[in-house]
Structures are given as C-alpha cells and as structure tokens.
Amino acid sequence: MALAADTTSTIIPCLRYRNALAAIEWLCETFGFERQAVYAEGDTVFHAQLTFGNGMIMLGSADNDSEWGRQIVQPGDIGLRQTQSPCVVVADIDAHYARATAAGAAIVQDISDQDYGGRGYSCRDLEGHLWWFGSYDPWKA
C-alpha cells in the first residue's frame, strides 16, 4: 500500500511571515523562487505557493487568530531558534551563495564543502527563518 501521493513533491515546507508580501518578493529576488500562486487581500496573504525547480514552499501571513496560526511562533519571538528549516538543492551553489549574500541574506554557516558530499551554506531570511542551500543531492548520492 503506497501512502505517498503520486505527485511532484510530497513534502512541502510551510512558513509564516509577518509581512508575507515582502517575504514573497525577497524570497524570489534573493533565493530564486518563482511565484506559482498568491492569494491575498490587502496586506494579508492567505496562501502562497513558490516553486524552485520541482520543489515548493507554501507561505502565508502570520496570525494568532486561526487554529493553525496559534500553533506557530515566529523566529523573532523565540530568539531566532528553530525546530526545522527548509533544505534546498541548487545546481550552482557558489552562484546561489553570491546572489544571497549580495541581497543581504544573514549568513549563519559560511559556504563550505561537506563531509557527506556536496557544498553548502545556511542563512536566515528577512524575518529570521533558517535555510540550508547546498549542492548535495540525496536522491543521487
């Protein structure tokens, strides 16, 4: 019995932002995401889908009014600590690193070769979410 859906990407990280419209712009300009769908009214983003290759993230405006929103805190509320972070496989990690640093991404771990293969770095986005970008592709390892 197959539990996973027959689709492009079965695990999609979801993030919340205080200024989701600005985050969408920043994620596209800085990390190279592309808008697939944005459902918004005024300054509130109800749901957005950004793609990167065959991967995707979903995001929306942070709130504490919804059942889902009451379960999530923003990184700035807890000293920038995280319990999870998106990991993104990129084709040219050095070019991606240059693009992210030029756009002002806060580097947490500088780019370096990894013991398990590939090369990568970690950084924070404009609202403090932690990201890992690397050339290591676990599907091809």
N, CA, C and O atoms as a GROMACS GRO file, in nm:
protein
  564
    1MET      N    1   0.084  -0.118   0.000
    1MET     CA    2   0.000   0.000   0.000
    1MET      C    3   0.089   0.124   0.000
    1MET      O    4   0.167   0.145   0.093
    2ALA      N    5   0.076   0.205  -0.102
    2ALA     CA    6   0.153   0.330  -0.112
    2ALA      C    7   0.082   0.439  -0.033
    2ALA      O    8  -0.036   0.466  -0.056
    3LEU      N    9   0.153   0.501   0.059
    3LEU     CA   10   0.095   0.610   0.137
    3LEU      C   11   0.119   0.745   0.071
    3LEU      O   12   0.037   0.836   0.085
    4ALA      N   13   0.230   0.758   0.001
    4ALA     CA   14   0.263   0.887  -0.062
    4ALA      C   15   0.180   0.908  -0.188
    4ALA      O   16   0.153   0.815  -0.263
    5ALA      N   17   0.141   1.033  -0.208
    5ALA     CA   18   0.068   1.068  -0.330
    5ALA      C   19   0.161   1.061  -0.450
    5ALA      O   20   0.282   1.080  -0.437
    6ASP      N   21   0.106   1.034  -0.565
    6ASP     CA   22   0.182   1.032  -0.689
    6ASP      C   23   0.183   1.174  -0.746
    6ASP      O   24   0.102   1.210  -0.831
    7THR      N   25   0.278   1.253  -0.696
    7THR     CA   26   0.286   1.394  -0.734
    7THR      C   27   0.432   1.436  -0.742
    7THR      O   28   0.521   1.355  -0.716
    8THR      N   29   0.458   1.559  -0.777
    8THR     CA   30   0.594   1.607  -0.796
    8THR      C   31   0.675   1.612  -0.666
    8THR      O   32   0.787   1.561  -0.662
    9SER      N   33   0.619   1.670  -0.563
    9SER     CA   34   0.689   1.685  -0.436
    9SER      C   35   0.591   1.652  -0.324
    9SER      O   36   0.491   1.722  -0.307
   10THR      N   37   0.619   1.548  -0.246
   10THR     CA   38   0.524   1.505  -0.144
   10THR      C   39   0.543   1.574  -0.010
   10THR      O   40   0.455   1.564   0.076
   11ILE      N   41   0.653   1.643   0.010
   11ILE     CA   42   0.675   1.719   0.134
   11ILE      C   43   0.700   1.863   0.095
   11ILE      O   44   0.792   1.894   0.020
   12ILE      N   45   0.618   1.952   0.148
   12ILE     CA   46   0.625   2.094   0.113
   12ILE      C   47   0.635   2.176   0.241
   12ILE      O   48   0.537   2.185   0.314
   13PRO      N   49   0.750   2.237   0.269
   13PRO     CA   50   0.761   2.321   0.388
   13PRO      C   51   0.664   2.440   0.381
   13PRO      O   52   0.642   2.497   0.274
   14CYS      N   53   0.608   2.475   0.495
   14CYS     CA   54   0.516   2.588   0.505
   14CYS      C   55   0.572   2.687   0.606
   14CYS      O   56   0.613   2.648   0.716
   15LEU      N   57   0.575   2.814   0.570
   15LEU     CA   58   0.629   2.918   0.657
   15LEU      C   59   0.527   3.029   0.673
   15LEU      O   60   0.439   3.046   0.589
   16ARG      N   61   0.539   3.104   0.780
   16ARG     CA   62   0.452   3.219   0.807
   16ARG      C   63   0.541   3.342   0.820
   16ARG      O   64   0.651   3.335   0.876
   17TYR      N   65   0.494   3.454   0.769
   17TYR     CA   66   0.570   3.579   0.774
   17TYR      C   67   0.480   3.692   0.822
   17TYR      O   68   0.362   3.699   0.787
   18ARG      N   69   0.536   3.781   0.902
   18ARG     CA   70   0.461   3.900   0.946
   18ARG      C   71   0.427   3.989   0.826
   18ARG      O   72   0.318   4.044   0.818
   19ASN      N   73   0.523   4.002   0.733
   19ASN     CA   74   0.498   4.076   0.610
   19ASN      C   75   0.518   3.979   0.494
   19ASN      O   76   0.623   3.976   0.430
   20ALA      N   77   0.415   3.900   0.468
   20ALA     CA   78   0.426   3.793   0.368
   20ALA      C   79   0.447   3.848   0.228
   20ALA      O   80   0.519   3.786   0.149
   21LEU      N   81   0.387   3.962   0.195
   21LEU     CA   82   0.408   4.019   0.060
   21LEU      C   83   0.555   4.055   0.039
   21LEU      O   84   0.610   4.027  -0.067
   22ALA      N   85   0.618   4.117   0.139
   22ALA     CA   86   0.760   4.150   0.130
   22ALA      C   87   0.844   4.022   0.125
   22ALA      O   88   0.944   4.016   0.054
   23ALA      N   89   0.804   3.920   0.202
   23ALA     CA   90   0.877   3.794   0.202
   23ALA      C   91   0.874   3.728   0.065
   23ALA      O   92   0.975   3.675   0.019
   24ILE      N   93   0.759   3.730  -0.001
   24ILE     CA   94   0.749   3.672  -0.135
   24ILE      C   95   0.847   3.740  -0.230
   24ILE      O   96   0.921   3.673  -0.301
   25GLU      N   97   0.847   3.872  -0.230
   25GLU     CA   98   0.942   3.948  -0.314
   25GLU      C   99   1.085   3.908  -0.283
   25GLU      O  100   1.164   3.878  -0.373
   26TRP      N  101   1.118   3.908  -0.154
   26TRP     CA  102   1.255   3.881  -0.109
   26TRP      C  103   1.298   3.740  -0.145
   26TRP      O  104   1.408   3.720  -0.196
   27LEU      N  105   1.212   3.640  -0.120
   27LEU     CA  106   1.247   3.502  -0.150
   27LEU      C  107   1.268   3.480  -0.300
   27LEU      O  108   1.355   3.403  -0.340
   28CYS      N  109   1.190   3.548  -0.381
   28CYS     CA  110   1.206   3.537  -0.526
   28CYS      C  111   1.334   3.606  -0.572
   28CYS      O  112   1.412   3.548  -0.649
   29GLU      N  113   1.357   3.726  -0.527
   29GLU     CA  114   1.476   3.802  -0.568
   29GLU      C  115   1.605   3.743  -0.511
   29GLU      O  116   1.705   3.735  -0.583
   30THR      N  117   1.604   3.702  -0.386
   30THR     CA  118   1.725   3.658  -0.318
   30THR      C  119   1.760   3.513  -0.343
   30THR      O  120   1.875   3.481  -0.371
   31PHE      N  121   1.660   3.424  -0.334
   31PHE     CA  122   1.686   3.281  -0.344
   31PHE      C  123   1.648   3.221  -0.479
   31PHE      O  124   1.685   3.107  -0.508
   32GLY      N  125   1.575   3.295  -0.562
   32GLY     CA  126   1.539   3.244  -0.694
   32GLY      C  127   1.409   3.166  -0.701
   32GLY      O  128   1.386   3.095  -0.798
   33PHE      N  129   1.324   3.180  -0.600
   33PHE     CA  130   1.193   3.117  -0.607
   33PHE      C  131   1.108   3.186  -0.714
   33PHE      O  132   1.137   3.299  -0.754
   34GLU      N  133   1.005   3.117  -0.761
   34GLU     CA  134   0.912   3.174  -0.858
   34GLU      C  135   0.770   3.162  -0.803
   34GLU      O  136   0.734   3.060  -0.745
   35ARG      N  137   0.691   3.267  -0.822
   35ARG     CA  138   0.551   3.265  -0.778
   35ARG      C  139   0.470   3.168  -0.864
   35ARG      O  140   0.469   3.178  -0.986
   36GLN      N  141   0.404   3.076  -0.798
   36GLN     CA  142   0.311   2.989  -0.868
   36GLN      C  143   0.168   3.035  -0.841
   36GLN      O  144   0.083   3.035  -0.930
   37ALA      N  145   0.142   3.074  -0.716
   37ALA     CA  146   0.009   3.123  -0.678
   37ALA      C  147   0.022   3.210  -0.555
   37ALA      O  148   0.097   3.178  -0.463
   38VAL      N  149  -0.052   3.321  -0.552
   38VAL     CA  150  -0.057   3.408  -0.436
   38VAL      C  151  -0.203   3.451  -0.418
   38VAL      O  152  -0.261   3.516  -0.505
   39TYR      N  153  -0.261   3.414  -0.305
   39TYR     CA  154  -0.399   3.451  -0.272
   39TYR      C  155  -0.392   3.550  -0.157
   39TYR      O  156  -0.362   3.514  -0.044
   40ALA      N  157  -0.420   3.676  -0.188
   40ALA     CA  158  -0.406   3.782  -0.089
   40ALA      C  159  -0.520   3.881  -0.100
   40ALA      O  160  -0.585   3.894  -0.203
   41GLU      N  161  -0.540   3.951   0.010
   41GLU     CA  162  -0.634   4.062   0.013
   41GLU      C  163  -0.568   4.171   0.096
   41GLU      O  164  -0.541   4.152   0.215
   42GLY      N  165  -0.544   4.285   0.034
   42GLY     CA  166  -0.471   4.390   0.104
   42GLY      C  167  -0.332   4.342   0.141
   42GLY      O  168  -0.260   4.290   0.056
   43ASP      N  169  -0.294   4.358   0.267
   43ASP     CA  170  -0.162   4.316   0.314
   43ASP      C  171  -0.159   4.172   0.365
   43ASP      O  172  -0.054   4.124   0.407
   44THR      N  173  -0.271   4.103   0.361
   44THR     CA  174  -0.279   3.967   0.415
   44THR      C  175  -0.268   3.865   0.303
   44THR      O  176  -0.345   3.867   0.207
   45VAL      N  177  -0.171   3.775   0.317
   45VAL     CA  178  -0.156   3.663   0.224
   45VAL      C  179  -0.219   3.542   0.291
   45VAL      O  180  -0.170   3.494   0.394
   46PHE      N  181  -0.327   3.493   0.234
   46PHE     CA  182  -0.395   3.376   0.287
   46PHE      C  183  -0.318   3.249   0.255
   46PHE      O  184  -0.312   3.157   0.336
   47HIS      N  185  -0.261   3.246   0.135
   47HIS     CA  186  -0.188   3.127   0.090
   47HIS      C  187  -0.103   3.167  -0.031
   47HIS      O  188  -0.151   3.235  -0.122
   48ALA      N  189   0.022   3.123  -0.031
   48ALA     CA  190   0.107   3.144  -0.149
   48ALA      C  191   0.188   3.018  -0.173
   48ALA      O  192   0.224   2.946  -0.080
   49GLN      N  193   0.216   2.994  -0.299
   49GLN     CA  194   0.298   2.880  -0.341
   49GLN      C  195   0.413   2.935  -0.425
   49GLN      O  196   0.392   2.999  -0.528
   50LEU      N  197   0.535   2.909  -0.379
   50LEU     CA  198   0.654   2.949  -0.452
   50LEU      C  199   0.730   2.824  -0.491
   50LEU      O  200   0.749   2.735  -0.408
   51THR      N  201   0.774   2.816  -0.615
   51THR     CA  202   0.845   2.698  -0.663
   51THR      C  203   0.993   2.727  -0.681
   51THR      O  204   1.035   2.841  -0.701
   52PHE      N  205   1.070   2.620  -0.673
   52PHE     CA  206   1.213   2.621  -0.701
   52PHE      C  207   1.240   2.486  -0.766
   52PHE      O  208   1.244   2.384  -0.698
   53GLY      N  209   1.258   2.487  -0.899
   53GLY     CA  210   1.269   2.360  -0.970
   53GLY      C  211   1.141   2.281  -0.951
   53GLY      O  212   1.032   2.334  -0.974
   54ASN      N  213   1.153   2.154  -0.910
   54ASN     CA  214   1.033   2.074  -0.885
   54ASN      C  215   0.992   2.076  -0.738
   54ASN      O  216   0.906   1.999  -0.697
   55GLY      N  217   1.055   2.164  -0.659
   55GLY     CA  218   1.019   2.180  -0.519
   55GLY      C  219   0.931   2.301  -0.498
   55GLY      O  220   0.914   2.384  -0.587
   56MET      N  221   0.875   2.310  -0.378
   56MET     CA  222   0.784   2.418  -0.348
   56MET      C  223   0.786   2.449  -0.200
   56MET      O  224   0.811   2.361  -0.117
   57ILE      N  225   0.761   2.575  -0.167
   57ILE     CA  226   0.726   2.612  -0.031
   57ILE      C  227   0.589   2.678  -0.038
   57ILE      O  228   0.550   2.734  -0.140
   58MET      N  229   0.518   2.672   0.072
   58MET     CA  230   0.393   2.746   0.084
   58MET      C  231   0.412   2.844   0.198
   58MET      O  232   0.485   2.817   0.293
   59LEU      N  233   0.347   2.959   0.189
   59LEU     CA  234   0.359   3.056   0.296
   59LEU      C  235   0.234   3.140   0.306
   59LEU      O  236   0.151   3.143   0.215
   60GLY      N  237   0.223   3.207   0.418
   60GLY     CA  238   0.110   3.296   0.441
   60GLY      C  239   0.146   3.397   0.547
   60GLY      O  240   0.254   3.393   0.605
   61SER      N  241   0.054   3.488   0.572
   61SER     CA  242   0.074   3.590   0.674
   61SER      C  243   0.061   3.527   0.813
   61SER      O  244  -0.025   3.443   0.838
   62ALA      N  245   0.150   3.570   0.903
   62ALA     CA  246   0.146   3.522   1.041
   62ALA      C  247   0.025   3.581   1.111
   62ALA      O  248  -0.007   3.699   1.096
   63ASP      N  249  -0.042   3.498   1.187
   63ASP     CA  250  -0.154   3.545   1.269
   63ASP      C  251  -0.169   3.452   1.388
   63ASP      O  252  -0.116   3.341   1.388
   64ASN      N  253  -0.239   3.497   1.488
   64ASN     CA  254  -0.268   3.414   1.603
   64ASN      C  255  -0.418   3.393   1.617
   64ASN      O  256  -0.464   3.344   1.720
   65ASP      N  257  -0.494   3.429   1.514
   65ASP     CA  258  -0.639   3.418   1.519
   65ASP      C  259  -0.692   3.284   1.472
   65ASP      O  260  -0.799   3.241   1.515
   66SER      N  261  -0.619   3.217   1.385
   66SER     CA  262  -0.668   3.091   1.332
   66SER      C  263  -0.618   2.974   1.417
   66SER      O  264  -0.523   2.988   1.495
   67GLU      N  265  -0.682   2.861   1.402
   67GLU     CA  266  -0.641   2.741   1.476
   67GLU      C  267  -0.496   2.705   1.440
   67GLU      O  268  -0.416   2.670   1.528
   68TRP      N  269  -0.463   2.713   1.311
   68TRP     CA  270  -0.328   2.683   1.265
   68TRP      C  271  -0.229   2.790   1.314
   68TRP      O  272  -0.120   2.757   1.361
   69GLY      N  273  -0.267   2.916   1.303
   69GLY     CA  274  -0.179   3.026   1.342
   69GLY      C  275  -0.141   3.024   1.488
   69GLY      O  276  -0.032   3.068   1.523
   70ARG      N  277  -0.227   2.975   1.574
   70ARG     CA  278  -0.197   2.969   1.718
   70ARG      C  279  -0.093   2.863   1.750
   70ARG      O  280  -0.041   2.860   1.861
   71GLN      N  281  -0.062   2.777   1.655
   71GLN     CA  282   0.037   2.670   1.677
   71GLN      C  283   0.179   2.712   1.638
   71GLN      O  284   0.274   2.640   1.666
   72ILE      N  285   0.193   2.827   1.574
   72ILE     CA  286   0.322   2.866   1.515
   72ILE      C  287   0.369   2.998   1.575
   72ILE      O  288   0.291   3.093   1.589
   73VAL      N  289   0.497   3.003   1.610
   73VAL     CA  290   0.559   3.128   1.653
   73VAL      C  291   0.662   3.169   1.548
   73VAL      O  292   0.712   3.086   1.473
   74GLN      N  293   0.691   3.295   1.545
   74GLN     CA  294   0.790   3.346   1.450
   74GLN      C  295   0.929   3.338   1.512
   74GLN      O  296   0.943   3.347   1.634
   75PRO      N  297   1.033   3.322   1.431
   75PRO     CA  298   1.169   3.311   1.483
   75PRO      C  299   1.208   3.426   1.577
   75PRO      O  300   1.275   3.404   1.678
   76GLY      N  301   1.166   3.548   1.544
   76GLY     CA  302   1.199   3.662   1.628
   76GLY      C  303   1.138   3.656   1.767
   76GLY      O  304   1.185   3.722   1.859
   77ASP      N  305   1.032   3.575   1.782
   77ASP     CA  306   0.966   3.561   1.912
   77ASP      C  307   1.040   3.466   2.005
   77ASP      O  308   1.016   3.467   2.125
   78ILE      N  309   1.129   3.385   1.950
   78ILE     CA  310   1.197   3.283   2.032
   78ILE      C  311   1.349   3.288   2.012
   78ILE      O  312   1.415   3.184   2.006
   79GLY      N  313   1.402   3.408   2.002
   79GLY     CA  314   1.548   3.424   1.991
   79GLY      C  315   1.609   3.365   1.866
   79GLY      O  316   1.724   3.323   1.868
   80LEU      N  317   1.534   3.361   1.756
   80LEU     CA  318   1.576   3.308   1.626
   80LEU      C  319   1.605   3.159   1.628
   80LEU      O  320   1.664   3.106   1.533
   81ARG      N  321   1.564   3.089   1.734
   81ARG     CA  322   1.582   2.944   1.736
   81ARG      C  323   1.480   2.880   1.644
   81ARG      O  324   1.374   2.937   1.617
   82GLN      N  325   1.511   2.760   1.596
   82GLN     CA  326   1.425   2.690   1.501
   82GLN      C  327   1.408   2.545   1.543
   82GLN      O  328   1.494   2.489   1.611
   83THR      N  329   1.298   2.486   1.504
   83THR     CA  330   1.281   2.342   1.521
   83THR      C  331   1.289   2.270   1.387
   83THR      O  332   1.294   2.147   1.383
   84GLN      N  333   1.290   2.345   1.280
   84GLN     CA  334   1.304   2.287   1.146
   84GLN      C  335   1.349   2.396   1.050
   84GLN      O  336   1.336   2.515   1.079
   85SER      N  337   1.400   2.355   0.936
   85SER     CA  338   1.435   2.454   0.833
   85SER      C  339   1.432   2.387   0.697
   85SER      O  340   1.463   2.269   0.685
   86PRO      N  341   1.395   2.462   0.594
   86PRO     CA  342   1.397   2.407   0.459
   86PRO      C  343   1.541   2.383   0.412
   86PRO      O  344   1.632   2.461   0.441
   87CYS      N  345   1.559   2.274   0.339
   87CYS     CA  346   1.686   2.242   0.275
   87CYS      C  347   1.659   2.241   0.125
   87CYS      O  348   1.570   2.171   0.078
   88VAL      N  349   1.736   2.319   0.050
   88VAL     CA  350   1.711   2.337  -0.092
   88VAL      C  351   1.835   2.294  -0.171
   88VAL      O  352   1.945   2.343  -0.145
   89VAL      N  353   1.817   2.204  -0.267
   89VAL     CA  354   1.925   2.157  -0.353
   89VAL      C  355   1.935   2.252  -0.472
   89VAL      O  356   1.836   2.274  -0.542
   90VAL      N  357   2.054   2.308  -0.495
   90VAL     CA  358   2.075   2.402  -0.604
   90VAL      C  359   2.182   2.350  -0.700
   90VAL      O  360   2.270   2.274  -0.660
   91ALA      N  361   2.174   2.393  -0.824
   91ALA     CA  362   2.267   2.346  -0.927
   91ALA      C  363   2.405   2.410  -0.912
   91ALA      O  364   2.506   2.340  -0.922
   92ASP      N  365   2.412   2.539  -0.888
   92ASP     CA  366   2.540   2.611  -0.876
   92ASP      C  367   2.541   2.681  -0.742
   92ASP      O  368   2.496   2.795  -0.729
   93ILE      N  369   2.592   2.612  -0.641
   93ILE     CA  370   2.586   2.662  -0.505
   93ILE      C  371   2.669   2.790  -0.487
   93ILE      O  372   2.630   2.878  -0.410
   94ASP      N  373   2.779   2.802  -0.555
   94ASP     CA  374   2.861   2.923  -0.540
   94ASP      C  375   2.789   3.045  -0.597
   94ASP      O  376   2.795   3.153  -0.537
   95ALA      N  377   2.722   3.030  -0.710
   95ALA     CA  378   2.645   3.141  -0.768
   95ALA      C  379   2.527   3.175  -0.678
   95ALA      O  380   2.494   3.292  -0.659
   96HIS      N  381   2.462   3.073  -0.622
   96HIS     CA  382   2.348   3.098  -0.532
   96HIS      C  383   2.394   3.172  -0.407
   96HIS      O  384   2.328   3.266  -0.362
   97TYR      N  385   2.507   3.131  -0.351
   97TYR     CA  386   2.564   3.196  -0.233
   97TYR      C  387   2.595   3.343  -0.263
   97TYR      O  388   2.566   3.431  -0.182
   98ALA      N  389   2.654   3.369  -0.379
   98ALA     CA  390   2.687   3.507  -0.418
   98ALA      C  391   2.560   3.590  -0.430
   98ALA      O  392   2.557   3.705  -0.386
   99ARG      N  393   2.458   3.534  -0.490
   99ARG     CA  394   2.330   3.605  -0.505
   99ARG      C  395   2.268   3.636  -0.369
   99ARG      O  396   2.222   3.748  -0.345
  100ALA      N  397   2.267   3.538  -0.280
  100ALA     CA  398   2.207   3.556  -0.147
  100ALA      C  399   2.284   3.657  -0.063
  100ALA      O  400   2.224   3.741   0.004
  101THR      N  401   2.416   3.650  -0.065
  101THR     CA  402   2.494   3.746   0.014
  101THR      C  403   2.482   3.886  -0.043
  101THR      O  404   2.476   3.983   0.033
  102ALA      N  405   2.478   3.899  -0.175
  102ALA     CA  406   2.462   4.031  -0.237
  102ALA      C  407   2.328   4.094  -0.200
  102ALA      O  408   2.317   4.216  -0.190
  103ALA      N  409   2.227   4.011  -0.179
  103ALA     CA  410   2.094   4.060  -0.143
  103ALA      C  411   2.078   4.082   0.007
  103ALA      O  412   1.974   4.129   0.053
  104GLY      N  413   2.181   4.049   0.084
  104GLY     CA  414   2.178   4.076   0.227
  104GLY      C  415   2.129   3.962   0.314
  104GLY      O  416   2.095   3.986   0.430
  105ALA      N  417   2.125   3.840   0.263
  105ALA     CA  418   2.087   3.727   0.348
  105ALA      C  419   2.189   3.715   0.462
  105ALA      O  420   2.309   3.727   0.439
  106ALA      N  421   2.141   3.693   0.583
  106ALA     CA  422   2.228   3.681   0.700
  106ALA      C  423   2.288   3.541   0.703
  106ALA      O  424   2.219   3.444   0.734
  107ILE      N  425   2.416   3.530   0.672
  107ILE     CA  426   2.484   3.401   0.666
  107ILE      C  427   2.505   3.349   0.809
  107ILE      O  428   2.557   3.420   0.895
  108VAL      N  429   2.464   3.224   0.832
  108VAL     CA  430   2.481   3.160   0.963
  108VAL      C  431   2.603   3.068   0.959
  108VAL      O  432   2.688   3.072   1.048
  109GLN      N  433   2.610   2.985   0.857
  109GLN     CA  434   2.726   2.899   0.833
  109GLN      C  435   2.778   2.932   0.694
  109GLN      O  436   2.704   2.920   0.596
  110ASP      N  437   2.903   2.973   0.685
  110ASP     CA  438   2.960   3.012   0.557
  110ASP      C  439   2.965   2.892   0.462
  110ASP      O  440   2.964   2.777   0.506
  111ILE      N  441   2.972   2.920   0.336
  111ILE     CA  442   2.976   2.814   0.236
  111ILE      C  443   3.103   2.730   0.256
  111ILE      O  444   3.212   2.782   0.280
  112SER      N  445   3.085   2.598   0.246
  112SER     CA  446   3.199   2.508   0.262
  112SER      C  447   3.164   2.370   0.207
  112SER      O  448   3.047   2.337   0.189
  113ASP      N  449   3.268   2.292   0.180
  113ASP     CA  450   3.250   2.154   0.139
  113ASP      C  451   3.201   2.075   0.260
  113ASP      O  452   3.244   2.100   0.373
  114GLN      N  453   3.112   1.979   0.237
  114GLN     CA  454   3.056   1.899   0.345
  114GLN      C  455   3.116   1.760   0.346
  114GLN      O  456   3.146   1.705   0.240
  115ASP      N  457   3.134   1.702   0.464
  115ASP     CA  458   3.193   1.569   0.478
  115ASP      C  459   3.112   1.462   0.405
  115ASP      O  460   3.170   1.365   0.356
  116TYR      N  461   2.981   1.478   0.397
  116TYR     CA  462   2.894   1.378   0.335
  116TYR      C  463   2.881   1.399   0.184
  116TYR      O  464   2.813   1.322   0.116
  117GLY      N  465   2.946   1.502   0.133
  117GLY     CA  466   2.942   1.531  -0.011
  117GLY      C  467   2.876   1.665  -0.038
  117GLY      O  468   2.798   1.714   0.043
  118GLY      N  469   2.908   1.722  -0.150
  118GLY     CA  470   2.850   1.850  -0.188
  118GLY      C  471   2.909   1.966  -0.111
  118GLY      O  472   3.008   1.953  -0.038
  119ARG      N  473   2.847   2.079  -0.130
  119ARG     CA  474   2.893   2.206  -0.074
  119ARG      C  475   2.768   2.284  -0.037
  119ARG      O  476   2.667   2.275  -0.106
  120GLY      N  477   2.774   2.361   0.071
  120GLY     CA  478   2.655   2.434   0.108
  120GLY      C  479   2.678   2.542   0.212
  120GLY      O  480   2.790   2.562   0.260
  121TYR      N  481   2.570   2.610   0.246
  121TYR     CA  482   2.572   2.717   0.346
  121TYR      C  483   2.434   2.731   0.408
  121TYR      O  484   2.335   2.684   0.352
  122SER      N  485   2.429   2.796   0.524
  122SER     CA  486   2.299   2.826   0.584
  122SER      C  487   2.288   2.975   0.606
  122SER      O  488   2.388   3.045   0.626
  123CYS      N  489   2.165   3.023   0.602
  123CYS     CA  490   2.140   3.166   0.620
  123CYS      C  491   2.000   3.187   0.676
  123CYS      O  492   1.919   3.095   0.682
  124ARG      N  493   1.974   3.311   0.716
  124ARG     CA  494   1.841   3.350   0.762
  124ARG      C  495   1.780   3.443   0.658
  124ARG      O  496   1.849   3.521   0.593
  125ASP      N  497   1.648   3.432   0.644
  125ASP     CA  498   1.579   3.522   0.553
  125ASP      C  499   1.544   3.652   0.625
  125ASP      O  500   1.587   3.674   0.738
  126LEU      N  501   1.466   3.737   0.561
  126LEU     CA  502   1.439   3.869   0.614
  126LEU      C  503   1.361   3.869   0.745
  126LEU      O  504   1.360   3.971   0.813
  127GLU      N  505   1.297   3.758   0.783
  127GLU     CA  506   1.228   3.751   0.912
  127GLU      C  507   1.288   3.648   1.006
  127GLU      O  508   1.228   3.613   1.107
  128GLY      N  509   1.408   3.598   0.972
  128GLY     CA  510   1.481   3.511   1.063
  128GLY      C  511   1.465   3.362   1.044
  128GLY      O  512   1.524   3.286   1.120
  129HIS      N  513   1.387   3.318   0.944
  129HIS     CA  514   1.376   3.174   0.919
  129HIS      C  515   1.512   3.121   0.871
  129HIS      O  516   1.579   3.185   0.790
  130LEU      N  517   1.550   3.006   0.922
  130LEU     CA  518   1.678   2.944   0.888
  130LEU      C  519   1.662   2.856   0.764
  130LEU      O  520   1.567   2.778   0.755
  131TRP      N  521   1.754   2.870   0.669
  131TRP     CA  522   1.754   2.794   0.544
  131TRP      C  523   1.889   2.727   0.525
  131TRP      O  524   1.991   2.780   0.570
  132TRP      N  525   1.890   2.610   0.458
  132TRP     CA  526   2.012   2.545   0.414
  132TRP      C  527   2.004   2.533   0.263
  132TRP      O  528   1.904   2.486   0.209
  133PHE      N  529   2.110   2.577   0.194
  133PHE     CA  530   2.122   2.562   0.049
  133PHE      C  531   2.248   2.483   0.021
  133PHE      O  532   2.353   2.511   0.078
  134GLY      N  533   2.239   2.384  -0.067
  134GLY     CA  534   2.356   2.304  -0.096
  134GLY      C  535   2.348   2.233  -0.229
  134GLY      O  536   2.243   2.224  -0.291
  135SER      N  537   2.463   2.182  -0.271
  135SER     CA  538   2.472   2.109  -0.398
  135SER      C  539   2.454   1.959  -0.378
  135SER      O  540   2.436   1.886  -0.475
  136TYR      N  541   2.457   1.912  -0.254
  136TYR     CA  542   2.439   1.770  -0.227
  136TYR      C  543   2.296   1.729  -0.261
  136TYR      O  544   2.200   1.788  -0.212
  137ASP      N  545   2.283   1.628  -0.345
  137ASP     CA  546   2.152   1.578  -0.386
  137ASP      C  547   2.137   1.436  -0.328
  137ASP      O  548   2.196   1.342  -0.381
  138PRO      N  549   2.059   1.420  -0.221
  138PRO     CA  550   2.047   1.288  -0.160
  138PRO      C  551   1.983   1.184  -0.250
  138PRO      O  552   1.999   1.064  -0.227
  139TRP      N  553   1.911   1.227  -0.354
  139TRP     CA  554   1.849   1.134  -0.447
  139TRP      C  555   1.952   1.072  -0.541
  139TRP      O  556   1.927   0.966  -0.598
  140LYS      N  557   2.066   1.138  -0.557
  140LYS     CA  558   2.169   1.090  -0.648
  140LYS      C  559   2.292   1.037  -0.575
  140LYS      O  560   2.384   0.984  -0.638
  141ALA      N  561   2.295   1.051  -0.444
  141ALA     CA  562   2.414   1.012  -0.366
  141ALA      C  563   2.434   0.861  -0.367
  141ALA      O  564   2.529   0.811  -0.306
   0.00000   0.00000   0.00000
